Structure formats: C-alpha cells, structure tokens
C-alpha cells in the first residue's frame, strides 16, 4: 500500500500532466505504478499525452519527494484519498477535470446522501449572514454535509453555523494541509476537525496562490448535489463556482437581493439568466431537491386504492420514472389536449398523488 501511494503522489508531481491527462492514463493503465512502468511509446498513444508528455513521465525520478510527502501525511494522521479508494468523493468522479488525489484531515463521510455547497462574498451584509444562518439552522434535522472554502465572509459564516447546529462541514483549501489561510481561521479550522474536516488536492508547501482558487472552487462545486450562492458581485470566485456547478449539471440556487445592492448583483444575474433557481426558503429548497420528509402512510394507502382515469394514469406513469418533471415536458409527452391535461393534473394534485414544486415542476408522492 505504501509503495502504491508513493506512485500516486508522484503521478501528481509530473510537470504538465494535469488532472484530465492523469485520468486518461489511469483509465488505460489502471494504477499509478503501471503508468510509470509503461513504455514510452505506450504512453504516447494515450489521448492528450503524445511524445513530449510521455517523455516527461519516463524522465520523472523524484520519488523521494513523494515518499517525504507520504511520511508527512502519516506523521500527522492525514488521509491520502486516491480516486479508486472507497473514501474518494464519488460525485467528483462525474466531473471531467476532477483531481485524482486528495488530502484530507477530518472525521466525516465525504459520500453522505446529501451534500450542499454554500458560497458567497467575503464582504457580506447582515442580510447575507442572516440568510446563511437561518438556512443552515433549518437543515439541522437533515443528514447533510456542508461544503465551503474557509474564506472570509459567507464561507466562514456557513462553517460556523454548521458547527453550531451540529452539522458536519468541510473546508476545501487552495493550499496544502501544512497551513491555514486565512490564518485568522485557525481556531475555526480546529473546530471543524471535530465534526467535518479540511480537504485539498495540494501538497504541503503549496501556497494559496491566486491561480489555485479556481481549482479549489471546482471541488467545492463538484462534491455537492447543489450549490447555493448567498451574496456575490457579478465577478468573483463565487460566480466561478456557480459556473462550474452548472457545467457539472449540479443544482444551482441563488439568493435574490436588492437591485441597488452590488453584493447581490451576481445572484440577481444568475437568476435573471436562468442559470440558478431562486432561493426563497429552505422548505422550497428541500422540496426541489426531493429531500423533504416523506408523506405519511395513510396518504400512501389512499394512493394505492385511488381509481385513476386513463388520463390520470397516463400522467402518473410518466412521473413514476422521474424525481420531478417540468409541467410543459409532461404535457407534451402525455399527448393530451391542454384541457384534458389540466383537469387530470389538478385531480391528481387534489388527491395527494402528485405535488407541485417551484419552477413549474411536478413529482409523484411516495
């Protein structure tokens, strides 16, 4: 295992061989050690590699540095998580540019059933603080993990609110585990280690340089089922995270604000451009995600014995295969006239068989 981990670390140290190239190599050769053992001509045939990068792989010799990195991890009881490990965040595997190796200091499950990322400006308003704290307070009964970036402002508010409500929270870092940035969050990070942790793709000694933050943001977006943007200007890290979440086909929500407030201009634009769902309440958010409490058994029994018309049965059958479906798409797939469809969907809703969700969506109740 130790030898395998040295090869895994070494693989991330080769110049010009980024996450996408590494994943292509792993898809072909299987393990990090097999990549290093492969012949140059075999490496060159892999998509994105070619002769020059194959040469860089074969010329890499600094395995001593990789071994020192592993010793540092063992000494501090940090975890090295490779993409083939059970602990690796499985949601990241669906992201084309996800890292293949992560370093983790913490005690939480990175693959829980519900994960949300909360991001926003470093210069939050009282409104942003209140929305963040209220939202997280209302999630305390959910089995959920909250992700953010340990930055000033909304990030730190989200982490602290999660801790206050006994919700695990993970901070994704733009540097190695041998430092905390910003340093003022050292105590906060120590608290997070008791219920959550710190996660990064960067080795020790890597500084929080500007170009590392977009890389950090792709993990924040890719690990979560949904990203919530609380407050942000039109430009900034939160908008980068939002774009990444959309690229990864994750749910994206934005909190609306005053049109005169620059701190909300980015959120308002995400909503205006139909990139993000509008966030107005935790209840609606949970309903949209399909995470609300299940309905009682008596309703299930009523559904079981309810006698459908052929139009209602057609709509119910269409909905059974989906968590939720837009009403326009449902109407088109049904082939019914607009009046027949409207009557049938209304009847199903009144009977408690289907539920109307925000955004003109419908879902079948269990």
Sine and cosine of phi, psi and omega as CSV:
sin_phi,cos_phi,sin_psi,cos_psi,sin_omega,cos_omega
0.00,0.00,-0.69,0.73,-0.01,-1.00
-0.88,0.48,-0.68,0.74,0.00,-1.00
-0.90,0.44,-0.68,0.74,0.04,-1.00
-0.85,0.52,-0.68,0.74,-0.04,-1.00
-0.93,0.38,-0.56,0.83,0.07,-1.00
-0.89,0.46,-0.69,0.72,0.05,-1.00
-0.90,0.44,-0.62,0.79,0.00,-1.00
-0.89,0.45,-0.69,0.72,0.04,-1.00
-0.91,0.41,-0.69,0.72,-0.02,-1.00
-0.86,0.50,-0.58,0.81,-0.01,-1.00
-0.86,0.51,-0.55,0.84,-0.02,-1.00
-1.00,0.10,-0.07,1.00,-0.05,-1.00
-0.99,-0.15,-0.12,0.99,-0.05,-1.00
-0.96,0.26,0.80,-0.60,0.00,-1.00
-0.86,0.51,0.65,-0.76,0.11,-0.99
0.95,0.32,0.02,1.00,0.04,-1.00
-0.97,-0.22,1.00,0.00,-0.06,-1.00
-0.99,0.10,-0.21,-0.98,-0.09,-1.00
-0.88,0.47,-0.67,0.75,-0.05,-1.00
-0.93,0.38,-0.72,0.70,0.05,-1.00
-0.87,0.49,-0.67,0.75,-0.02,-1.00
-0.89,0.46,-0.67,0.75,0.00,-1.00
-0.92,0.39,-0.59,0.80,0.07,-1.00
-0.90,0.45,-0.66,0.76,0.03,-1.00
-0.90,0.44,-0.71,0.71,-0.01,-1.00
-0.91,0.42,-0.60,0.80,0.01,-1.00
-0.88,0.47,-0.51,0.86,-0.02,-1.00
-1.00,0.01,-0.73,0.69,-0.13,-0.99
-1.00,-0.07,-0.38,0.93,0.10,-1.00
0.99,-0.15,-0.78,0.63,-0.04,-1.00
-0.74,-0.67,0.32,-0.95,0.03,-1.00
-0.89,0.45,-0.66,0.75,-0.01,-1.00
-0.90,0.45,-0.60,0.80,0.01,-1.00
-0.92,0.39,-0.50,0.86,0.06,-1.00
-0.90,0.43,-0.71,0.71,-0.01,-1.00
-0.94,0.35,-0.45,0.89,-0.01,-1.00
-1.00,0.08,-0.23,0.97,-0.05,-1.00
-0.93,0.36,0.43,-0.90,0.05,-1.00
-0.97,0.24,0.45,-0.89,-0.04,-1.00
-0.84,0.54,-0.67,0.74,-0.04,-1.00
-0.92,0.38,-0.50,0.87,0.06,-1.00
-0.94,0.34,-0.67,0.75,0.02,-1.00
-0.89,0.45,-0.65,0.76,-0.07,-1.00
-0.90,0.44,-0.40,0.92,-0.03,-1.00
-0.98,0.20,-0.26,0.97,-0.04,-1.00
-0.96,0.29,0.65,-0.76,-0.02,-1.00
-0.81,0.59,0.79,-0.62,0.05,-1.00
1.00,0.06,-0.11,0.99,-0.06,-1.00
-1.00,-0.07,-0.96,0.29,0.00,-1.00
0.96,0.28,-0.01,-1.00,-0.10,-1.00
-0.89,0.45,-0.70,0.72,-0.12,-0.99
-0.92,0.39,-0.72,0.69,0.00,-1.00
-0.94,0.33,-0.55,0.83,0.08,-1.00
-0.87,0.48,-0.62,0.79,0.03,-1.00
-0.91,0.42,-0.65,0.76,0.02,-1.00
-0.89,0.46,-0.63,0.78,0.01,-1.00
-0.91,0.41,-0.73,0.68,-0.06,-1.00
-0.93,0.36,-0.43,0.90,-0.01,-1.00
-1.00,0.04,-0.12,0.99,-0.01,-1.00
-0.94,0.35,0.77,-0.63,-0.03,-1.00
-0.73,-0.69,-0.03,1.00,-0.14,-0.99
-0.99,0.11,0.80,0.60,0.01,-1.00
-0.95,0.32,-0.35,0.94,0.06,-1.00
-0.89,0.46,-0.62,0.78,0.03,-1.00
-0.91,0.41,-0.61,0.79,0.05,-1.00
-0.91,0.42,-0.63,0.78,0.02,-1.00
-0.92,0.40,-0.61,0.79,0.06,-1.00
-0.90,0.43,-0.62,0.79,0.04,-1.00
-0.89,0.46,-0.68,0.74,0.00,-1.00
-0.91,0.40,-0.63,0.78,0.05,-1.00
-0.89,0.47,-0.64,0.77,0.06,-1.00
-0.87,0.50,-0.67,0.74,0.02,-1.00
-0.91,0.42,-0.73,0.69,0.00,-1.00
-0.88,0.47,-0.68,0.73,-0.03,-1.00
-0.87,0.49,-0.64,0.77,-0.05,-1.00
-0.99,-0.11,0.04,1.00,0.01,-1.00
0.88,0.48,0.61,0.80,0.10,-1.00
-1.00,0.03,0.42,-0.91,-0.02,-1.00
-0.99,-0.15,0.68,-0.74,0.19,-0.98
-0.98,-0.21,0.84,-0.54,-0.08,-1.00
-0.86,-0.52,0.93,-0.36,0.02,-1.00
-1.00,-0.04,0.37,-0.93,-0.13,-0.99
-0.88,0.48,-0.35,0.94,0.02,-1.00
-1.00,-0.01,-0.07,1.00,-0.01,-1.00
-0.98,0.19,0.50,-0.86,0.01,-1.00
-0.88,0.47,-0.51,0.86,-0.06,-1.00
-0.97,0.23,-0.25,0.97,-0.06,-1.00
-0.88,0.47,0.69,-0.73,0.00,-1.00
-0.87,0.49,0.95,-0.32,-0.13,-0.99
-0.90,0.44,-0.50,0.87,0.00,-1.00
-0.89,0.45,-0.50,0.86,0.01,-1.00
-0.92,0.39,-0.42,0.91,-0.03,-1.00
-0.90,0.43,-0.32,0.95,0.03,-1.00
-1.00,0.02,0.01,1.00,0.00,-1.00
-0.98,-0.18,0.83,-0.56,-0.15,-0.99
-0.88,0.48,-0.46,0.89,-0.08,-1.00
-0.92,-0.39,0.39,0.92,-0.05,-1.00
-0.92,0.39,0.51,-0.86,0.07,-1.00
-0.92,0.40,0.43,-0.90,0.03,-1.00
-0.99,-0.12,-0.22,0.98,-0.06,-1.00
-0.65,-0.76,0.73,-0.69,0.02,-1.00
-0.77,-0.64,0.47,-0.88,0.09,-1.00
-0.91,-0.42,0.74,-0.67,-0.12,-0.99
-0.72,-0.70,0.74,-0.68,0.14,-0.99
-0.85,-0.52,0.97,-0.24,-0.04,-1.00
0.13,-0.99,-0.19,-0.98,-0.13,-0.99
-0.63,-0.77,0.39,0.92,-0.07,-1.00
-0.90,-0.43,0.30,-0.95,0.03,-1.00
-0.99,0.13,0.86,-0.51,-0.01,-1.00
-1.00,0.08,0.12,0.99,0.01,-1.00
-0.78,-0.63,0.56,0.83,0.06,-1.00
-0.90,0.43,0.24,-0.97,-0.10,-0.99
-0.93,0.36,-0.42,0.91,-0.05,-1.00
-0.73,-0.68,0.86,-0.51,0.03,-1.00
-0.73,-0.68,0.77,-0.64,0.10,-0.99
-0.81,-0.59,0.56,-0.83,0.11,-0.99
-0.96,-0.28,0.70,-0.71,0.03,-1.00
-0.86,-0.50,0.84,-0.54,-0.05,-1.00
-0.72,-0.70,0.28,-0.96,0.02,-1.00
0.13,-0.99,-0.09,-1.00,-0.09,-1.00
-0.91,0.41,0.45,-0.89,0.11,-0.99
-0.98,0.22,-0.34,0.94,-0.03,-1.00
-0.93,-0.38,0.93,0.38,-0.10,-0.99
-0.95,0.30,0.34,-0.94,0.12,-0.99
-0.99,-0.11,0.12,-0.99,0.10,-1.00
-0.88,0.47,-0.57,0.82,0.05,-1.00
-0.87,0.48,-0.72,0.69,0.02,-1.00
-0.89,0.46,-0.66,0.75,0.05,-1.00
-0.89,0.46,-0.72,0.70,-0.05,-1.00
-0.90,0.44,-0.71,0.70,0.00,-1.00
-0.87,0.49,-0.70,0.71,-0.02,-1.00
-0.89,0.45,-0.74,0.67,-0.03,-1.00
-0.92,0.39,-0.63,0.77,0.01,-1.00
-0.91,0.40,-0.71,0.71,0.01,-1.00
-0.84,0.54,-0.78,0.63,-0.07,-1.00
-0.93,0.36,-0.59,0.81,0.07,-1.00
-0.86,0.50,-0.57,0.82,-0.02,-1.00
-0.99,0.14,-0.09,1.00,0.04,-1.00
-0.99,-0.16,0.06,1.00,-0.13,-0.99
-0.89,0.45,-0.41,0.91,0.00,-1.00
-1.00,0.02,-0.08,1.00,-0.02,-1.00
-1.00,-0.01,0.55,-0.84,0.12,-0.99
-1.00,0.10,1.00,0.07,-0.22,-0.97
-0.71,-0.71,0.43,-0.90,0.10,-0.99
-0.88,-0.48,0.72,-0.69,0.00,-1.00
-0.95,-0.32,0.79,-0.61,-0.02,-1.00
-0.94,-0.35,0.64,-0.77,0.18,-0.98
-0.39,-0.92,-0.18,-0.98,-0.17,-0.99
-0.93,-0.38,0.21,0.98,0.06,-1.00
0.87,0.49,0.33,0.94,0.01,-1.00
-0.99,0.11,0.13,-0.99,0.13,-0.99
-0.89,0.45,0.30,-0.96,0.11,-0.99
0.99,0.15,-0.73,-0.69,-0.12,-0.99
-0.86,0.52,-0.64,0.77,0.01,-1.00
-0.83,0.56,-0.81,0.59,-0.05,-1.00
-0.90,0.43,-0.62,0.78,0.03,-1.00
-0.88,0.48,-0.67,0.74,0.00,-1.00
-0.90,0.43,-0.70,0.71,0.02,-1.00
-0.88,0.47,-0.72,0.69,-0.04,-1.00
-0.91,0.41,-0.65,0.76,0.02,-1.00
-0.90,0.43,-0.61,0.79,0.04,-1.00
-0.89,0.46,-0.72,0.70,0.03,-1.00
-0.87,0.49,-0.68,0.73,0.00,-1.00
-0.87,0.50,-0.57,0.82,-0.04,-1.00
-0.99,-0.16,0.25,0.97,0.06,-1.00
0.86,0.52,0.63,0.78,0.07,-1.00
-0.96,-0.28,0.78,-0.63,0.04,-1.00
-0.85,0.52,0.63,-0.78,0.00,-1.00
-0.62,-0.79,0.68,-0.73,-0.04,-1.00
-0.87,-0.50,0.75,-0.66,0.09,-1.00
-0.99,-0.16,0.81,-0.59,0.04,-1.00
-1.00,-0.08,0.81,-0.58,-0.16,-0.99
-0.98,-0.21,0.44,-0.90,0.05,-1.00
-0.97,-0.23,0.47,0.88,-0.05,-1.00
-0.33,-0.94,-0.02,-1.00,-0.02,-1.00
-0.97,0.23,0.18,-0.98,-0.03,-1.00
-0.98,0.21,0.00,1.00,-0.01,-1.00
-1.00,0.05,0.10,1.00,0.01,-1.00
-0.48,-0.88,0.25,-0.97,0.10,-1.00
-0.82,-0.57,0.78,-0.63,0.05,-1.00
-0.73,-0.68,0.79,-0.61,-0.06,1.00
-0.95,0.32,0.49,-0.87,-0.09,-1.00
-0.89,0.46,-0.44,0.90,0.02,-1.00
-0.90,0.43,-0.23,0.97,0.00,-1.00
-0.99,-0.14,0.31,0.95,-0.01,-1.00
-0.88,0.47,-0.73,0.69,0.01,-1.00
-0.91,0.41,-0.63,0.77,0.05,-1.00
-0.87,0.49,-0.69,0.72,-0.01,-1.00
-0.90,0.45,-0.58,0.81,0.04,-1.00
-0.90,0.43,-0.63,0.77,0.05,-1.00
-0.91,0.42,-0.62,0.78,-0.02,-1.00
-0.91,0.42,-0.48,0.88,0.01,-1.00
-0.91,0.41,-0.35,0.94,0.01,-1.00
-0.99,0.14,-0.37,0.93,0.00,-1.00
-0.47,-0.88,0.95,0.32,-0.06,-1.00
0.62,-0.78,-0.82,-0.57,0.05,-1.00
0.42,-0.91,-0.16,-0.99,-0.01,-1.00
-0.83,-0.56,0.72,-0.70,-0.11,-0.99
-0.76,-0.65,0.64,-0.77,0.02,-1.00
-0.39,-0.92,0.38,-0.92,0.15,-0.99
-0.98,-0.18,-0.02,1.00,-0.11,-0.99
-0.99,-0.12,0.64,-0.77,0.02,-1.00
-0.97,0.25,0.23,-0.97,0.08,-1.00
-0.86,0.51,0.53,-0.85,-0.01,-1.00
1.00,0.01,-0.28,0.96,0.04,-1.00
-0.98,0.22,0.83,-0.56,-0.04,-1.00
-1.00,0.08,0.35,-0.94,0.03,-1.00
-0.97,0.24,0.89,0.45,0.01,-1.00
-0.95,0.32,0.39,-0.92,-0.11,-0.99
-0.82,0.57,-0.66,0.75,-0.08,-1.00
-0.96,0.29,-0.17,0.99,0.02,-1.00
-0.99,0.17,-0.37,0.93,-0.11,-0.99
-0.94,0.34,-0.66,0.75,0.11,-0.99
-0.87,0.50,-0.57,0.82,0.07,-1.00
-0.90,0.43,-0.69,0.72,0.06,-1.00
-0.86,0.52,-0.66,0.75,-0.08,-1.00
-0.91,0.42,-0.50,0.86,0.00,-1.00
-0.93,0.36,-0.48,0.88,0.09,-1.00
-0.96,0.30,-0.67,0.74,0.04,-1.00
-0.83,0.56,-0.70,0.71,-0.01,-1.00
-0.96,0.27,-0.68,0.74,-0.12,-0.99
-0.96,0.27,-0.43,0.90,-0.03,-1.00
-0.97,0.24,-0.31,0.95,-0.20,-0.98
-0.97,-0.23,0.41,-0.91,0.17,-0.99
-0.97,0.25,-0.53,0.85,-0.02,-1.00
-0.55,-0.83,0.57,-0.82,0.11,-0.99
-0.92,-0.39,0.76,-0.65,0.03,-1.00
-0.93,-0.36,0.85,-0.52,0.06,-1.00
-0.99,-0.16,0.90,-0.43,-0.10,-0.99
-0.99,0.10,-0.83,0.56,0.04,-1.00
-0.56,-0.83,0.68,-0.74,0.07,-1.00
-0.25,-0.97,0.50,-0.86,0.17,-0.99
-0.97,0.24,0.06,-1.00,-0.05,-1.00
-0.92,0.40,-0.49,0.87,0.05,-1.00
-0.89,-0.45,0.57,-0.82,0.04,-1.00
0.54,-0.84,0.07,-1.00,-0.05,-1.00
-0.88,0.48,-0.57,0.82,-0.02,-1.00
-0.91,0.41,-0.58,0.81,0.04,-1.00
-0.94,0.34,-0.55,0.83,0.09,-1.00
-0.90,0.45,-0.70,0.71,0.03,-1.00
-0.88,0.47,-0.66,0.75,0.02,-1.00
-0.88,0.48,-0.71,0.70,0.02,-1.00
-0.89,0.47,-0.63,0.77,0.02,-1.00
-0.91,0.41,-0.68,0.74,0.03,-1.00
-0.86,0.51,-0.66,0.75,0.03,-1.00
-0.91,0.41,-0.66,0.75,0.02,-1.00
-0.88,0.48,-0.60,0.80,-0.01,-1.00
-1.00,0.10,0.11,0.99,-0.01,-1.00
0.87,0.49,0.58,0.81,0.11,-0.99
-1.00,-0.01,0.38,-0.93,0.10,-0.99
-0.93,0.37,0.66,-0.75,-0.03,-1.00
-0.77,-0.64,0.78,-0.63,0.01,-1.00
-0.81,-0.59,0.54,-0.84,0.06,-1.00
-0.70,-0.71,0.63,-0.78,0.01,-1.00
-1.00,0.04,0.85,-0.52,-0.01,-1.00
-0.94,0.33,0.43,-0.90,0.03,-1.00
-0.61,-0.80,-0.04,-1.00,0.02,-1.00
-0.89,0.46,0.61,-0.79,-0.01,-1.00
-0.94,0.35,-0.27,0.96,0.03,-1.00
-1.00,-0.04,-0.05,1.00,-0.08,-1.00
-0.99,-0.14,0.92,-0.40,-0.01,-1.00
-0.89,0.46,-0.46,0.89,0.00,-1.00
-0.92,0.38,-0.34,0.94,0.01,-1.00
-0.95,-0.30,0.01,1.00,-0.09,-1.00
-0.88,0.47,-0.60,0.80,0.03,-1.00
-0.92,0.38,-0.69,0.72,0.04,-1.00
-0.87,0.48,-0.72,0.69,-0.01,-1.00
-0.88,0.48,-0.60,0.80,0.01,-1.00
-0.94,0.35,-0.65,0.76,0.04,-1.00
-0.86,0.51,-0.65,0.76,0.02,-1.00
-0.95,0.33,-0.71,0.70,-0.01,-1.00
-0.87,0.50,-0.63,0.78,-0.03,-1.00
-0.99,0.11,0.10,0.99,-0.01,-1.00
0.87,0.50,0.45,0.89,0.10,-1.00
-0.99,0.10,-0.54,0.84,-0.07,-1.00
-0.83,-0.56,0.55,-0.84,0.19,-0.98
-0.96,0.29,0.53,-0.85,0.04,-1.00
-0.98,0.19,0.76,-0.65,0.04,-1.00
-0.99,-0.12,0.87,-0.49,0.02,-1.00
-0.84,-0.55,-0.39,0.92,0.03,-1.00
-0.32,-0.95,0.44,-0.90,0.04,-1.00
-0.91,0.42,-0.59,0.81,0.01,-1.00
-0.87,0.50,-0.73,0.68,0.01,-1.00
-0.91,0.40,-0.60,0.80,0.03,-1.00
-0.88,0.48,-0.74,0.67,-0.01,-1.00
-0.89,0.45,-0.60,0.80,0.03,-1.00
-0.91,0.41,-0.70,0.71,0.02,-1.00
-0.86,0.52,-0.66,0.75,-0.02,-1.00
-0.98,0.20,-0.17,0.98,-0.06,-1.00
0.96,0.28,0.45,0.89,-0.08,-1.00
-0.97,-0.26,0.03,1.00,-0.04,-1.00
-0.95,0.31,0.24,-0.97,-0.02,-1.00
-0.86,0.51,0.60,-0.80,0.02,-1.00
-0.93,0.38,0.49,-0.87,0.00,-1.00
-0.96,0.28,0.33,-0.95,-0.12,-0.99
-0.96,0.28,0.32,-0.95,-0.09,-1.00
-0.89,0.47,-0.57,0.82,-0.03,-1.00
-0.86,0.52,-0.59,0.81,0.02,-1.00
-0.93,0.37,-0.62,0.79,0.03,-1.00
-0.88,0.48,-0.66,0.75,-0.01,-1.00
-0.91,0.42,-0.62,0.78,0.02,-1.00
-0.90,0.43,-0.64,0.77,0.02,-1.00
-0.91,0.42,-0.65,0.76,-0.07,-1.00
-0.86,0.51,-0.64,0.77,-0.10,-1.00
-0.98,-0.21,0.09,1.00,0.01,-1.00
-0.95,0.30,0.70,-0.71,-0.02,-1.00
-1.00,-0.06,0.94,-0.33,-0.05,-1.00
-0.98,0.18,0.53,-0.85,0.28,-0.96
-0.97,0.22,0.20,-0.98,-0.02,-1.00
-0.91,0.42,-0.54,0.84,0.04,-1.00
-0.93,0.36,-0.67,0.74,0.02,-1.00
-0.92,0.39,-0.64,0.77,0.01,-1.00
-0.89,0.45,-0.63,0.78,0.02,-1.00
-0.88,0.47,-0.72,0.70,0.00,-1.00
-0.92,0.39,-0.68,0.74,0.01,-1.00
-0.87,0.48,-0.66,0.76,0.02,-1.00
-0.90,0.43,-0.61,0.79,0.03,-1.00
-0.90,0.43,-0.62,0.79,-0.07,-1.00
-0.98,0.21,-0.40,0.91,-0.08,-1.00
-0.89,0.46,-0.42,0.91,-0.06,-1.00
-1.00,0.03,-0.01,1.00,-0.09,-1.00
-0.73,-0.69,0.50,-0.87,0.13,-0.99
-0.92,0.38,-0.65,0.76,0.04,-1.00
-0.32,-0.95,0.44,-0.90,-0.05,-1.00
-0.59,-0.81,0.66,-0.76,0.05,-1.00
-0.89,0.45,0.61,-0.79,-0.07,-1.00
-0.89,0.45,-0.60,0.80,0.00,-1.00
-0.90,0.44,-0.67,0.74,0.02,-1.00
-0.93,0.37,-0.62,0.78,0.04,-1.00
-0.88,0.47,-0.68,0.73,0.01,-1.00
-0.88,0.47,-0.72,0.69,-0.03,-1.00
-0.90,0.43,-0.65,0.76,-0.02,-1.00
-0.94,0.34,-0.46,0.89,-0.04,-1.00
-0.94,0.34,-0.53,0.85,-0.04,-1.00
0.96,0.27,0.15,0.99,-0.01,-1.00
-0.99,0.11,0.33,-0.94,0.14,-0.99
-0.93,0.37,0.34,-0.94,-0.05,-1.00
-0.88,0.47,-0.61,0.79,-0.02,-1.00
-0.95,0.32,-0.65,0.76,0.01,-1.00
-0.92,0.39,-0.65,0.76,0.02,-1.00
-0.90,0.44,-0.73,0.68,-0.03,-1.00
-0.87,0.50,-0.67,0.75,-0.01,-1.00
-0.92,0.40,-0.65,0.76,-0.05,-1.00
-0.94,0.34,-0.69,0.72,-0.02,-1.00
-0.92,0.39,-0.59,0.81,0.04,-1.00
-0.91,0.41,-0.67,0.74,0.01,-1.00
-0.89,0.46,-0.67,0.74,0.03,-1.00
-0.90,0.44,-0.61,0.80,0.01,-1.00
-0.93,0.36,-0.67,0.74,0.00,-1.00
-0.91,0.41,-0.51,0.86,0.02,-1.00
-0.99,0.16,-0.09,1.00,-0.02,-1.00
0.97,0.23,0.38,0.93,-0.01,-1.00
-1.00,0.01,-0.62,0.78,0.04,-1.00
-0.83,-0.55,0.31,-0.95,-0.01,-1.00
-0.79,-0.62,0.70,-0.71,0.09,-1.00
-0.99,0.11,0.75,-0.66,-0.02,-1.00
-0.91,-0.42,0.29,-0.96,0.07,-1.00
-0.85,0.53,0.50,-0.86,0.02,-1.00
0.99,0.13,0.36,0.93,0.02,-1.00
0.85,0.52,0.70,0.71,0.03,-1.00
-0.94,-0.34,0.46,-0.89,0.09,-1.00
-0.77,-0.64,0.54,-0.84,0.10,-0.99
-0.64,-0.76,0.41,-0.91,0.03,-1.00
-0.98,0.18,0.75,-0.67,0.09,-1.00
-0.98,0.19,0.59,-0.81,-0.01,-1.00
-0.95,0.30,0.00,0.00,0.00,0.00
